[in-house]
Amino acid sequence: MKTVKHLLAFLMTILLAVFLCGCSQSAKDHAEKAIKKDLDLLKNLDSETTMQYISYQELFPDSDDSTELSADIKEVFSLFFQNFNYKILGISVDSNGKNASAQLKLTTLDAETLASDFVSASLQEEILETASGNDNGNSLEQRYLLLYKLLKNNTYSSVERNTSIQLNNLGSSSEPDWEITHSSSLENELVGGLITYLSDPDLVPPAETLTVYLKTLQEMDVQQMANYLGLDSILNTSDSAKNAIASALMEQFHSCFNYKISSTSVSGYLAEVDAELTTFDSDSILTQYEKELNTYLASADAVIDGSQKRYNKSHELLLDSIRNNQATITATATFHLINDGASWKLENAGTELGNAIFGTLTASPVPEDSAEDNE
């Protein structure tokens, strides 16, 4: 009789374990279905589901506004998730069947490279806007337009990352209703850590930041470079002569400018970057100009011409010296950068770049009273 009782107790224990295991497995199955329901929609580019998980403001919390984005801009996430995939590695459910945790392997595009491209492209736009005298602000729309352009024009590789997500059972154990818990952490994981990368002030280091400045200079037109480098104040001439001389200098710059980053020194939020710059030899230009000017001023023509004509002639001689110059010079320039907590920036960018490129031409080569002094 005792044997029968022990056997019955053993069988009841087995049945209870099987029942509990079945309930647990059922809870896991329902949780898995809930995960697949939502993530499959992201995988298949469902924009409504994307909007539930991804806050447009979350990517750029310091933007000037949070206005509704246009339909075209919302395509950013369609492009981002076009190669999105996932694999459920395991699911664990707590004893009361109310909470669950799932381990996933997510496949997203390379968000770190995208973020680095975005920071560099943003800096380039900022430089060009300053050079053009524009201030389009820091709007959410503007930032998403740039992100859209990068995703549309560039190809980014896919990367894998393991993560975990949390679920809540809003139903009962017999009729479970699992829902993925929304959070900033989940949002960041679904976009491959893009939010974290964008908030990293050291994502684009000082040397790469300086490279953005130098590359952007090469893309500027005459007026943009004159504005950005303060060329208008460098050249003390009349308007027509100023434009001609500025154009000649830009042609010289574009024909020979090159650079190579040689070293970087970082101390906290300050950095110094040394770069070897190859540009036109401003000393050679001034030497030739002064030679031609002195020859002219010593001639009889200079006496006959009078002060205004002599002044105009000096402009012509400077312009000729610039246009005819073929000499280049390579020298090391030290640039100072500061990290403002968001990214690295070049201090006094226009002044530092202008001095490095134009050298001794930063001093007015044609003083207003030069002609009168030689009468």
Order of alpha helices (4+ residues) and beta strands (2+ residues): alpha-alpha-alpha-alpha-beta-beta-alpha-alpha-beta-beta-alpha-alpha-alpha-alpha-alpha-alpha-beta-beta-alpha-alpha-alpha-beta-beta-alpha-alpha
